[in-house]
Amino acid sequence: MTDRRIFIKTALTVASGMVIGQSASVMAGISTPPLATSSYPDNIVYTAKNPGKWLKKVGGHAPKVTIQGKTLTIITDHGMSDKHFIVRHTLVSANGTVLGGQTFSPSDDKAISTFPLPSSTGKFYATSFCNKHDFWVTEFTL
């Protein structure tokens, strides 16, 4: 379980760093706009617009975001079995701050997580990690 957590933290860090901009620019204090979703490197981060080798897997892996009242819900329409399941959802702000996360197990019925609606507006990222089909990100704006 520790290796999986390290991988998820590493993947989230990579995705967050890409959102913020080039690490050298960030360390130098230079403000750079977030990279476009389509510019994530192939085979590291997948999106509905850039599914890479997982073109046929978009529907069950790209997280979907819904808002009802003051609750934000992330749903990944994916089956949950011992051999193939969604491991985690994470809600991340445009500056890379992790606003919340939920880890799932194969015994969970569905990959659904709820979070308080952020009080700020702007771009946010919902992530979904599948144990077989990698790390997926959906960008959305509030």
Secondary structure in CASP SS format (residue, H / E / C, confidence):
PFRMAT SS
TARGET T0000
AUTHOR 0000-0000-0000
METHOD secondary structure of the structure
MODEL  1
M C 1.00
T H 1.00
D H 1.00
R H 1.00
R H 1.00
I H 1.00
F H 1.00
I H 1.00
K H 1.00
T H 1.00
A H 1.00
L H 1.00
T H 1.00
V H 1.00
A H 1.00
S H 1.00
G H 1.00
M H 1.00
V H 1.00
I H 1.00
G C 1.00
Q C 1.00
S H 1.00
A H 1.00
S H 1.00
V H 1.00
M H 1.00
A C 1.00
G C 1.00
I C 1.00
S C 1.00
T C 1.00
P C 1.00
P C 1.00
L C 1.00
A C 1.00
T H 1.00
S H 1.00
S H 1.00
Y C 1.00
P C 1.00
D C 1.00
N C 1.00
I C 1.00
V C 1.00
Y E 1.00
T C 1.00
A C 1.00
K C 1.00
N C 1.00
P C 1.00
G H 1.00
K H 1.00
W H 1.00
L H 1.00
K H 1.00
K H 1.00
V H 1.00
G H 1.00
G H 1.00
H H 1.00
A C 1.00
P C 1.00
K E 1.00
V E 1.00
T E 1.00
I E 1.00
Q E 1.00
G C 1.00
K C 1.00
T E 1.00
L E 1.00
T E 1.00
I E 1.00
I E 1.00
T E 1.00
D C 1.00
H C 1.00
G C 1.00
M C 1.00
S C 1.00
D C 1.00
K C 1.00
H C 1.00
F C 1.00
I E 1.00
V E 1.00
R E 1.00
H E 1.00
T E 1.00
L E 1.00
V E 1.00
S E 1.00
A C 1.00
N C 1.00
G C 1.00
T C 1.00
V E 1.00
L E 1.00
G E 1.00
G E 1.00
Q E 1.00
T E 1.00
F C 1.00
S C 1.00
P C 1.00
S C 1.00
D C 1.00
D C 1.00
K C 1.00
A E 1.00
I E 1.00
S E 1.00
T E 1.00
F E 1.00
P E 1.00
L C 1.00
P C 1.00
S C 1.00
S C 1.00
T C 1.00
G C 1.00
K E 1.00
F E 1.00
Y E 1.00
A E 1.00
T E 1.00
S E 1.00
F E 1.00
C E 1.00
N C 1.00
K C 1.00
H C 1.00
D E 1.00
F E 1.00
W E 1.00
V E 1.00
T E 1.00
E E 1.00
F E 1.00
T E 1.00
L C 1.00
END
